[in-house]
Amino acid sequence: GERQVLRDVSLTASAGERIAIVGENGAGKTTLMRTCARLLAPDAGTLEIDGRVGYCPQIPGLHDLLTPDEHLALFSPAMGLTRGEGIARGRELLAEFGFPPSDHGAQIRHLSGGCQQKLNLTLALLGGARLLLLDEPYQGFDHGSYMNFWDHVSRWSRQGIAVIVVTHMLADLERVDRVVSLTPLHEERAV
C-alpha cells in the first residue's frame, strides 16, 4: 500500500531450522509472512523459496458454512491430492492435534476457536510443505494443545522441514534455533 512496513529485510531458513519472528504490533511480522507465502508481492528485492510452502495465517481463512471435511476436500486438489486422499490425510493430522472426531461434520461456525485454528494449521500441512510459515498458529489452543504444537514443531524440524513461527510468547523462544526481531519503521507518537 502507501505505507512502507518492511525495509532491508533478509531472512534465510535452512532445512530443519526453527525460527521465531518477534516484534511489536505493526512491525511487519504478518506482512513478512504473507510475502514469504507469496500472497503479497515485494515492492523491491527478491524472494527465493525452494520447495512447497505451507502457510497458517493468524486469523483462520475458513468458510463458516463448510465442515472440516469439506475444507479438506476443497483444498486437496491445490495440494496435488485427490479429495479422498486429502480428507484421509487431513483427518490424520487433525487427530494428531487432538481434534475431536465428532467435529468433522460440524459447520465451522459451530467449532471453538481452537478447533478452527487446528484445521487452519492442518490445511497448511496438507500438501507436504518443506517450509512452514505459521503466524501465531496456536491462537485459541488450550495448554495441552499448545504444548502438543511445540512437540510437532520439533518433529517437523527433525524431518527437515523449516518452520518459521510468529510469536509474542517469550517462553516460545527457548523452543527455536534462532529469533528474528522486527521493529516498526514508523513509530507514531502521541502529542
TIFIZA-109967 format. One record per residue (C-alpha): residue in three letters; x, z, y. Coordinates in steps of 0.001 Angstrom, whole numbers, padded with zeros to 6 digits, always signed. Last residue first. Layout:
residues N
ALAXZY/...
This chain:
residues 191
VAL+001323+021004+014757/ALA+001004+020707+010987/ARG+003866+018931+009292/GLU+003659+015755+007290/GLU+006612+015291+004977/HIS+007403+011665+004479/LEU+009694+010683+001611/PRO+008382+013374-000761/THR+010973+014742-003197/LEU+011407+013681-006810/SER+013234+015823-009384/VAL+014461+014359-012666/VAL+014989+016897-015459/ARG+017004+016104-018595/ASP+017027+016929-022295/VAL+013564+018455-022384/ARG+011964+021600-023837/GLU+013570+024086-021453/LEU+011944+022249-018548/ASP+008492+022894-019968/ALA+008625+026553-018867/LEU+008654+025321-015259/MET+005176+023837-015607/HIS+004532+021195-012949/THR+005049+018338-015389/VAL+005444+014582-015563/VAL+006681+013737-019050/ILE+009036+010908-020042/VAL+009481+010487-023796/ALA+011960+008063-025384/ILE+011049+007439-029025/GLY+013970+007623-031457/GLN+012056+009311-034281/ARG+013795+012619-033467/SER+012377+012321-029937/TRP+008892+011742-031318/ARG+009248+014940-033387/SER+010381+016976-030372/VAL+007482+015624-028281/HIS+005121+016457-031157/ASP+006232+020105-031177/TRP+005673+020049-027413/PHE+002051+018944-027902/ASN+001480+021627-030546/MET+002460+024258-027960/TYR-000168+022871-025550/SER-002751+022612-028328/GLY-002211+026289-029174/HIS-002381+027352-025516/ASP-005640+025474-024829/PHE-005361+021919-023549/GLY-007300+020964-020400/GLN-004468+018954-018883/TYR-001895+018380-021643/PRO-000784+014880-020656/GLU+000657+015798-017250/ASP+001572+012130-016743/LEU+002999+010983-020085/LEU+005047+007790-020196/LEU+006015+007210-023836/LEU+008720+004672-024624/ARG+009153+003178-028107/ALA+005367+002762-028401/GLY+003725+002378-031813/GLY+000454+000867-030610/LEU-001794+003925-030904/LEU+000438+006377-029072/ALA-001013+005939-025567/LEU-004536+005840-027059/THR-003814+009139-028809/LEU-002840+010761-025499/ASN-006169+009757-023916/LEU-007992+010965-027033/LYS-006248+014345-026736/GLN-007104+014310-022997/GLN-010795+013883-023768/CYS-010604+016721-026273/GLY-009025+018989-023648/GLY-011615+018040-021035/SER-014368+019029-023458/LEU-016478+016293-025029/HIS-020104+015445-024162/ARG-019234+012765-021577/ILE-017030+011102-024200/GLN-020022+010297-026397/ALA-019864+012044-029740/GLY-019116+010152-032977/HIS-015544+011325-033464/ASP-016459+014849-032298/SER-017235+016254-035767/PRO-013629+015581-036785/PRO-012483+018227-034237/PHE-009258+017090-032503/GLY-006393+019335-033624/PHE-003638+017132-032167/GLU-002519+015943-035621/ALA-006171+015151-036397/LEU-006313+012920-033318/LEU-003254+011029-034559/GLU-004774+010434-037992/ARG-008105+009438-036395/GLY-006285+006939-034198/ARG-004533+005364-037185/ALA-007856+004911-039035/ILE-009709+003700-035921/GLY-006911+001314-035020/GLU-006620-000073-038536/GLY-010386-000714-038636/ARG-010352-002395-035221/THR-007472-004601-036295/LEU-004162-003671-034763/GLY-001809-005511-032406/MET-002068-002838-029700/ALA-004368-004941-027497/PRO-006565-005470-030587/SER-006829-001675-031113/PHE-008029-000631-027639/LEU-011768-001248-028205/ALA-011783+000092-031773/LEU-010037+003294-030709/HIS-012417+003678-027773/GLU-015410+003137-030078/ASP-014047+005811-032437/PRO-013727+008250-029530/THR-017361+007574-028562/LEU-018464+005424-025625/LEU-020878+006432-022858/ASP-018353+008217-020648/HIS-015756+005418-020718/LEU-012236+006819-020683/GLY-009486+006478-018117/PRO-008242+010020-018644/ILE-006834+011622-015489/GLN-003142+012430-015841/PRO-002449+008997-017250/CYS-001120+008525-020794/TYR+001020+005412-021030/GLY+002534+003954-024204/VAL+005243+001343-023730/ARG+006430-001221-026300/GLY+010053-002210-026352/ASP+012883-002795-023902/ILE+011839-001998-020363/GLU+013555-003346-017276/LEU+012073-002825-013826/THR+013851-004375-010901/GLY+014158-003704-007213/ALA+011684-004228-004411/ASP+007949-003923-003759/PRO+007504-002511-007277/ALA+004487-003814-009165/LEU+001900-001241-010183/LEU+000270-001036-013617/ARG+003559-001991-015262/ALA+003756+001317-017159/CYS+007015+002016-015297/THR+005156+001418-012023/ARG+002304+003729-013060/MET+004828+006424-013989/LEU+006671+006086-010678/THR+003399+006182-008741/THR+002383+009287-010696/LYS+005577+011086-009733/GLY+005582+009818-006145/ALA+006480+012960-004170/GLY+002858+013416-003041/ASN+002436+016766-004735/GLU+005843+018358-005057/GLY+008323+017347-007695/VAL+009065+017183-011407/ILE+009728+014410-013917/ALA+010760+015759-017318/ILE+012870+013617-019647/ARG+013098+013721-023444/GLU+015578+011219-024880/GLY+015014+009725-028321/ALA+016049+006224-027299/SER+017602+006308-023849/ALA+015713+006662-020593/THR+017135+005237-017369/LEU+015709+006076-013964/SER+016795+004806-010571/VAL+014739+005489-007490/ASP+016108+004275-004173/ARG+012801+004704-002361/LEU+009402+005895-003574/VAL+006187+006582-001651/GLN+006184+003987+001117/ARG+002817+003940+002827/GLU+001059+000649+003552/GLY+000000+000000+000000/
